[in-house]
Amino acid sequence: MQAATGPLSDPWNIDVAGGALRGARQVPSPNWDERPEAVAPELIVVHGISLPPGEYGGPWIDRLFTNSLPADAHPYFATIATLKVSSHLLIRRDGSVVQYVPFHRRAWHAGASNYCGRERCNDFSIGIELEGTDDTAYEPAQYRALSNSIRALCAAYPSLSTERIAGHDDIAPGRKTDPGPAFDWPRLRALVRAG
Ligand SMILES: [Zn+2]
């Protein structure tokens, strides 16, 4: 019998066969394809998103990533409603986690990008969105959930490393600004190390 504290009841445990984080709400996105053959995830990309920008808690990120964002619900939505995008995970303001794409598959989060001379970061990365904006402090619960997710990912996928975590603004400078100056990298690194 599984102990209450055993790995199968750990919300930060990853089912590698299914590519799923057990504690995450699963909202399957159609916006994925297979990674290139023999390419494993080696990079974790941190993003920030809120829909509409600066508003939290609505259903719109789920809707964007499932190609069902109503273009007429907000002026901003008309500019993005036809995008085919996704991420592997979203961490809401309360620290709850949503998963859209299995980790072994390629999510469409980075766009044109370059990490240490290597282009097309979607091929070899895992994308994690934080609900937020570039200029507003992210929540403590989000840092905890992010560091727990990163440690679970690095344990499940040996090709990943806590040394290879980048912001979207790091891999697409000039084009993307998220997660922005509000994101506290030293805080994340300390939490990841403390695990
Ligand atoms: Zn981004």
py3Dmol code that shows the C-alpha trace and the ligand (Angstrom):
import py3Dmol

protein = """\
ATOM      1  CA  MET A   1       0.000   0.000   0.000  1.00  0.00           C
ATOM      2  CA  GLN A   2       1.297   3.415  -0.932  1.00  0.00           C
ATOM      3  CA  ALA A   3       2.278   5.572   2.012  1.00  0.00           C
ATOM      4  CA  ALA A   4       0.492   8.891   2.217  1.00  0.00           C
ATOM      5  CA  THR A   5       3.758  10.690   1.638  1.00  0.00           C
ATOM      6  CA  GLY A   6       4.966   8.343  -1.101  1.00  0.00           C
ATOM      7  CA  PRO A   7       5.993   9.565  -4.521  1.00  0.00           C
ATOM      8  CA  LEU A   8       2.705   8.667  -6.194  1.00  0.00           C
ATOM      9  CA  SER A   9       0.829  11.067  -3.921  1.00  0.00           C
ATOM     10  CA  ASP A  10       3.420  13.821  -4.347  1.00  0.00           C
ATOM     11  CA  PRO A  11       1.773  16.526  -6.487  1.00  0.00           C
ATOM     12  CA  TRP A  12       5.224  17.400  -7.852  1.00  0.00           C
ATOM     13  CA  ASN A  13       5.795  13.871  -9.106  1.00  0.00           C
ATOM     14  CA  ILE A  14       5.942  13.460 -12.871  1.00  0.00           C
ATOM     15  CA  ASP A  15       4.425  10.558 -14.769  1.00  0.00           C
ATOM     16  CA  VAL A  16       7.187  10.220 -17.363  1.00  0.00           C
ATOM     17  CA  ALA A  17       5.245   7.813 -19.600  1.00  0.00           C
ATOM     18  CA  GLY A  18       2.428  10.326 -19.932  1.00  0.00           C
ATOM     19  CA  GLY A  19       4.657  13.383 -19.670  1.00  0.00           C
ATOM     20  CA  ALA A  20       2.355  14.780 -16.994  1.00  0.00           C
ATOM     21  CA  LEU A  21       2.819  16.611 -13.703  1.00  0.00           C
ATOM     22  CA  ARG A  22       0.484  14.793 -11.319  1.00  0.00           C
ATOM     23  CA  GLY A  23      -0.584  17.882  -9.374  1.00  0.00           C
ATOM     24  CA  ALA A  24      -1.486  19.902 -12.457  1.00  0.00           C
ATOM     25  CA  ARG A  25      -4.951  20.416 -13.884  1.00  0.00           C
ATOM     26  CA  GLN A  26      -4.782  18.926 -17.367  1.00  0.00           C
ATOM     27  CA  VAL A  27      -6.162  21.060 -20.197  1.00  0.00           C
ATOM     28  CA  PRO A  28      -4.992  19.429 -23.437  1.00  0.00           C
ATOM     29  CA  SER A  29      -3.958  21.902 -26.129  1.00  0.00           C
ATOM     30  CA  PRO A  30      -3.958  20.981 -29.815  1.00  0.00           C
ATOM     31  CA  ASN A  31      -0.943  23.241 -30.299  1.00  0.00           C
ATOM     32  CA  TRP A  32       1.957  20.820 -30.168  1.00  0.00           C
ATOM     33  CA  ASP A  33       3.956  18.495 -32.365  1.00  0.00           C
ATOM     34  CA  GLU A  34       6.728  15.998 -31.877  1.00  0.00           C
ATOM     35  CA  ARG A  35      10.206  17.125 -30.916  1.00  0.00           C
ATOM     36  CA  PRO A  36      12.861  16.467 -33.551  1.00  0.00           C
ATOM     37  CA  GLU A  37      14.086  12.893 -33.448  1.00  0.00           C
ATOM     38  CA  ALA A  38      16.556  12.208 -30.638  1.00  0.00           C
ATOM     39  CA  VAL A  39      16.155  15.706 -29.194  1.00  0.00           C
ATOM     40  CA  ALA A  40      15.482  15.739 -25.451  1.00  0.00           C
ATOM     41  CA  PRO A  41      14.397  18.715 -23.349  1.00  0.00           C
ATOM     42  CA  GLU A  42      17.523  20.529 -22.158  1.00  0.00           C
ATOM     43  CA  LEU A  43      16.235  24.004 -21.324  1.00  0.00           C
ATOM     44  CA  ILE A  44      13.445  25.431 -19.168  1.00  0.00           C
ATOM     45  CA  VAL A  45      11.974  28.717 -20.419  1.00  0.00           C
ATOM     46  CA  VAL A  46      10.116  30.983 -17.982  1.00  0.00           C
ATOM     47  CA  HIS A  47       7.397  33.250 -19.394  1.00  0.00           C
ATOM     48  CA  GLY A  48       4.840  35.715 -18.117  1.00  0.00           C
ATOM     49  CA  ILE A  49       1.310  36.071 -19.463  1.00  0.00           C
ATOM     50  CA  SER A  50      -2.007  37.576 -18.418  1.00  0.00           C
ATOM     51  CA  LEU A  51      -5.206  37.959 -20.411  1.00  0.00           C
ATOM     52  CA  PRO A  52      -6.249  40.652 -20.818  1.00  0.00           C
ATOM     53  CA  PRO A  53      -2.841  42.089 -19.891  1.00  0.00           C
ATOM     54  CA  GLY A  54      -2.776  42.941 -16.182  1.00  0.00           C
ATOM     55  CA  GLU A  55      -5.950  41.023 -15.326  1.00  0.00           C
ATOM     56  CA  TYR A  56      -5.764  37.744 -13.464  1.00  0.00           C
ATOM     57  CA  GLY A  57      -7.944  34.728 -12.787  1.00  0.00           C
ATOM     58  CA  GLY A  58     -10.027  34.592 -15.937  1.00  0.00           C
ATOM     59  CA  PRO A  59     -10.451  31.627 -18.278  1.00  0.00           C
ATOM     60  CA  TRP A  60      -8.678  33.319 -21.180  1.00  0.00           C
ATOM     61  CA  ILE A  61      -5.251  31.693 -21.060  1.00  0.00           C
ATOM     62  CA  ASP A  62      -6.888  28.254 -21.229  1.00  0.00           C
ATOM     63  CA  ARG A  63      -8.975  29.555 -24.102  1.00  0.00           C
ATOM     64  CA  LEU A  64      -5.974  30.964 -25.990  1.00  0.00           C
ATOM     65  CA  PHE A  65      -4.028  27.722 -25.660  1.00  0.00           C
ATOM     66  CA  THR A  66      -7.024  25.681 -26.816  1.00  0.00           C
ATOM     67  CA  ASN A  67      -7.756  27.910 -29.831  1.00  0.00           C
ATOM     68  CA  SER A  68     -11.065  29.064 -28.395  1.00  0.00           C
ATOM     69  CA  LEU A  69     -10.352  32.651 -27.358  1.00  0.00           C
ATOM     70  CA  PRO A  70     -13.341  34.809 -28.345  1.00  0.00           C
ATOM     71  CA  ALA A  71     -11.918  37.660 -30.426  1.00  0.00           C
ATOM     72  CA  ASP A  72     -14.759  39.981 -29.462  1.00  0.00           C
ATOM     73  CA  ALA A  73     -14.522  39.551 -25.663  1.00  0.00           C
ATOM     74  CA  HIS A  74     -11.788  42.188 -25.312  1.00  0.00           C
ATOM     75  CA  PRO A  75     -10.072  44.514 -27.803  1.00  0.00           C
ATOM     76  CA  TYR A  76      -6.702  42.886 -27.108  1.00  0.00           C
ATOM     77  CA  PHE A  77      -8.057  39.428 -27.892  1.00  0.00           C
ATOM     78  CA  ALA A  78      -8.727  40.390 -31.504  1.00  0.00           C
ATOM     79  CA  THR A  79      -4.973  40.764 -32.006  1.00  0.00           C
ATOM     80  CA  ILE A  80      -4.071  37.316 -30.676  1.00  0.00           C
ATOM     81  CA  ALA A  81      -7.142  35.102 -31.129  1.00  0.00           C
ATOM     82  CA  THR A  82      -5.807  33.401 -34.257  1.00  0.00           C
ATOM     83  CA  LEU A  83      -2.399  32.558 -32.774  1.00  0.00           C
ATOM     84  CA  LYS A  84      -1.590  28.872 -32.424  1.00  0.00           C
ATOM     85  CA  VAL A  85       0.373  28.837 -29.200  1.00  0.00           C
ATOM     86  CA  SER A  86       0.772  26.806 -26.032  1.00  0.00           C
ATOM     87  CA  SER A  87       3.076  26.121 -23.150  1.00  0.00           C
ATOM     88  CA  HIS A  88       3.699  23.002 -21.121  1.00  0.00           C
ATOM     89  CA  LEU A  89       2.677  24.591 -17.815  1.00  0.00           C
ATOM     90  CA  LEU A  90       0.918  27.677 -16.501  1.00  0.00           C
ATOM     91  CA  ILE A  91       1.312  28.731 -12.867  1.00  0.00           C
ATOM     92  CA  ARG A  92      -1.623  30.860 -11.733  1.00  0.00           C
ATOM     93  CA  ARG A  93      -1.367  33.647  -9.167  1.00  0.00           C
ATOM     94  CA  ASP A  94      -2.384  31.254  -6.367  1.00  0.00           C
ATOM     95  CA  GLY A  95       0.322  28.762  -7.299  1.00  0.00           C
ATOM     96  CA  SER A  96      -2.028  26.261  -8.912  1.00  0.00           C
ATOM     97  CA  VAL A  97      -0.653  24.623 -12.026  1.00  0.00           C
ATOM     98  CA  VAL A  98      -2.257  23.886 -15.392  1.00  0.00           C
ATOM     99  CA  GLN A  99      -0.647  21.610 -17.973  1.00  0.00           C
ATOM    100  CA  TYR A 100      -1.447  21.940 -21.689  1.00  0.00           C
ATOM    101  CA  VAL A 101       1.156  19.790 -23.452  1.00  0.00           C
ATOM    102  CA  PRO A 102       2.968  16.606 -22.307  1.00  0.00           C
ATOM    103  CA  PHE A 103       6.610  17.331 -21.546  1.00  0.00           C
ATOM    104  CA  HIS A 104       8.015  14.960 -24.156  1.00  0.00           C
ATOM    105  CA  ARG A 105       6.135  16.832 -26.887  1.00  0.00           C
ATOM    106  CA  ARG A 106       7.025  20.207 -28.406  1.00  0.00           C
ATOM    107  CA  ALA A 107       4.864  23.081 -27.167  1.00  0.00           C
ATOM    108  CA  TRP A 108       4.728  26.309 -29.143  1.00  0.00           C
ATOM    109  CA  HIS A 109       5.836  28.957 -26.660  1.00  0.00           C
ATOM    110  CA  ALA A 110       9.203  30.409 -27.649  1.00  0.00           C
ATOM    111  CA  GLY A 111       8.896  31.409 -31.318  1.00  0.00           C
ATOM    112  CA  ALA A 112      12.043  32.664 -33.035  1.00  0.00           C
ATOM    113  CA  SER A 113      14.648  32.230 -30.335  1.00  0.00           C
ATOM    114  CA  ASN A 114      18.269  31.457 -29.587  1.00  0.00           C
ATOM    115  CA  TYR A 115      19.859  29.910 -26.510  1.00  0.00           C
ATOM    116  CA  CYS A 116      23.650  29.857 -26.439  1.00  0.00           C
ATOM    117  CA  GLY A 117      23.800  29.842 -30.237  1.00  0.00           C
ATOM    118  CA  ARG A 118      21.124  27.194 -30.657  1.00  0.00           C
ATOM    119  CA  GLU A 119      17.988  28.341 -32.479  1.00  0.00           C
ATOM    120  CA  ARG A 120      14.326  27.205 -32.343  1.00  0.00           C
ATOM    121  CA  CYS A 121      14.216  26.720 -28.583  1.00  0.00           C
ATOM    122  CA  ASN A 122      10.818  25.009 -28.737  1.00  0.00           C
ATOM    123  CA  ASP A 123      12.653  21.963 -30.099  1.00  0.00           C
ATOM    124  CA  PHE A 124      14.613  21.385 -26.898  1.00  0.00           C
ATOM    125  CA  SER A 125      12.817  23.260 -24.150  1.00  0.00           C
ATOM    126  CA  ILE A 126       9.965  23.128 -21.675  1.00  0.00           C
ATOM    127  CA  GLY A 127       7.885  26.295 -21.441  1.00  0.00           C
ATOM    128  CA  ILE A 128       6.430  27.461 -18.125  1.00  0.00           C
ATOM    129  CA  GLU A 129       4.130  30.492 -18.066  1.00  0.00           C
ATOM    130  CA  LEU A 130       3.566  32.496 -14.902  1.00  0.00           C
ATOM    131  CA  GLU A 131       0.339  34.447 -14.756  1.00  0.00           C
ATOM    132  CA  GLY A 132       1.543  38.018 -14.410  1.00  0.00           C
ATOM    133  CA  THR A 133       3.016  41.060 -16.083  1.00  0.00           C
ATOM    134  CA  ASP A 134       6.554  42.293 -16.615  1.00  0.00           C
ATOM    135  CA  ASP A 135       6.200  45.048 -14.006  1.00  0.00           C
ATOM    136  CA  THR A 136       4.172  43.568 -11.147  1.00  0.00           C
ATOM    137  CA  ALA A 137       5.734  41.336  -8.512  1.00  0.00           C
ATOM    138  CA  TYR A 138       4.970  37.668  -8.985  1.00  0.00           C
ATOM    139  CA  GLU A 139       3.399  35.910  -6.001  1.00  0.00           C
ATOM    140  CA  PRO A 140       5.342  33.861  -3.433  1.00  0.00           C
ATOM    141  CA  ALA A 141       3.074  30.886  -4.243  1.00  0.00           C
ATOM    142  CA  GLN A 142       4.186  31.163  -7.871  1.00  0.00           C
ATOM    143  CA  TYR A 143       7.874  31.002  -6.962  1.00  0.00           C
ATOM    144  CA  ARG A 144       7.212  27.963  -4.796  1.00  0.00           C
ATOM    145  CA  ALA A 145       5.233  26.197  -7.527  1.00  0.00           C
ATOM    146  CA  LEU A 146       7.814  27.111 -10.147  1.00  0.00           C
ATOM    147  CA  SER A 147      10.749  25.826  -8.127  1.00  0.00           C
ATOM    148  CA  ASN A 148       8.857  22.641  -7.236  1.00  0.00           C
ATOM    149  CA  SER A 149       8.017  22.132 -10.912  1.00  0.00           C
ATOM    150  CA  ILE A 150      11.623  22.712 -11.959  1.00  0.00           C
ATOM    151  CA  ARG A 151      12.969  20.257  -9.406  1.00  0.00           C
ATOM    152  CA  ALA A 152      10.397  17.631 -10.421  1.00  0.00           C
ATOM    153  CA  LEU A 153      11.266  18.146 -14.093  1.00  0.00           C
ATOM    154  CA  CYS A 154      15.006  17.870 -13.509  1.00  0.00           C
ATOM    155  CA  ALA A 155      14.466  14.679 -11.501  1.00  0.00           C
ATOM    156  CA  ALA A 156      12.265  13.141 -14.195  1.00  0.00           C
ATOM    157  CA  TYR A 157      14.296  14.251 -17.232  1.00  0.00           C
ATOM    158  CA  PRO A 158      18.066  13.936 -16.678  1.00  0.00           C
ATOM    159  CA  SER A 159      18.680  15.962 -19.858  1.00  0.00           C
ATOM    160  CA  LEU A 160      17.396  19.034 -17.991  1.00  0.00           C
ATOM    161  CA  SER A 161      19.491  20.970 -15.499  1.00  0.00           C
ATOM    162  CA  THR A 162      18.774  23.614 -12.892  1.00  0.00           C
ATOM    163  CA  GLU A 163      21.687  25.457 -14.549  1.00  0.00           C
ATOM    164  CA  ARG A 164      19.762  25.814 -17.814  1.00  0.00           C
ATOM    165  CA  ILE A 165      16.778  28.037 -17.057  1.00  0.00           C
ATOM    166  CA  ALA A 166      16.163  31.138 -19.169  1.00  0.00           C
ATOM    167  CA  GLY A 167      13.547  33.837 -19.542  1.00  0.00           C
ATOM    168  CA  HIS A 168      11.706  34.359 -22.794  1.00  0.00           C
ATOM    169  CA  ASP A 169      13.387  37.768 -22.880  1.00  0.00           C
ATOM    170  CA  ASP A 170      16.786  36.034 -22.676  1.00  0.00           C
ATOM    171  CA  ILE A 171      16.195  33.818 -25.724  1.00  0.00           C
ATOM    172  CA  ALA A 172      14.243  36.367 -27.819  1.00  0.00           C
ATOM    173  CA  PRO A 173      15.762  39.730 -26.797  1.00  0.00           C
ATOM    174  CA  GLY A 174      14.258  42.754 -28.492  1.00  0.00           C
ATOM    175  CA  ARG A 175      11.183  40.744 -29.462  1.00  0.00           C
ATOM    176  CA  LYS A 176       9.941  39.502 -26.085  1.00  0.00           C
ATOM    177  CA  THR A 177      10.092  41.113 -22.640  1.00  0.00           C
ATOM    178  CA  ASP A 178       8.542  38.458 -20.384  1.00  0.00           C
ATOM    179  CA  PRO A 179       8.773  37.458 -17.576  1.00  0.00           C
ATOM    180  CA  GLY A 180      10.168  40.984 -17.214  1.00  0.00           C
ATOM    181  CA  PRO A 181      12.024  42.992 -14.597  1.00  0.00           C
ATOM    182  CA  ALA A 182       9.432  41.995 -11.988  1.00  0.00           C
ATOM    183  CA  PHE A 183      10.683  38.420 -12.075  1.00  0.00           C
ATOM    184  CA  ASP A 184      13.137  37.775  -9.243  1.00  0.00           C
ATOM    185  CA  TRP A 185      15.781  35.408 -10.645  1.00  0.00           C
ATOM    186  CA  PRO A 186      17.913  35.265  -7.480  1.00  0.00           C
ATOM    187  CA  ARG A 187      14.800  34.268  -5.532  1.00  0.00           C
ATOM    188  CA  LEU A 188      14.023  31.461  -7.974  1.00  0.00           C
ATOM    189  CA  ARG A 189      17.621  30.208  -7.969  1.00  0.00           C
ATOM    190  CA  ALA A 190      17.696  30.178  -4.166  1.00  0.00           C
ATOM    191  CA  LEU A 191      14.445  28.202  -4.007  1.00  0.00           C
ATOM    192  CA  VAL A 192      15.644  25.698  -6.598  1.00  0.00           C
ATOM    193  CA  ARG A 193      18.926  25.214  -4.706  1.00  0.00           C
ATOM    194  CA  ALA A 194      17.138  24.877  -1.374  1.00  0.00           C
ATOM    195  CA  GLY A 195      15.125  21.915  -2.651  1.00  0.00           C
TER     196      GLY A 195
END
"""
ligand_1 = """\
1
ZN
Zn 6.823 34.390 -23.399
"""
view = py3Dmol.view(width=600, height=400)
view.addModel(protein, "pdb")
view.setStyle({"model": 0}, {"cartoon": {"style": "trace"}})
view.addModel(ligand_1, "xyz")
view.setStyle({"model": 1}, {"stick": {}})
view.zoomTo()
view.show()
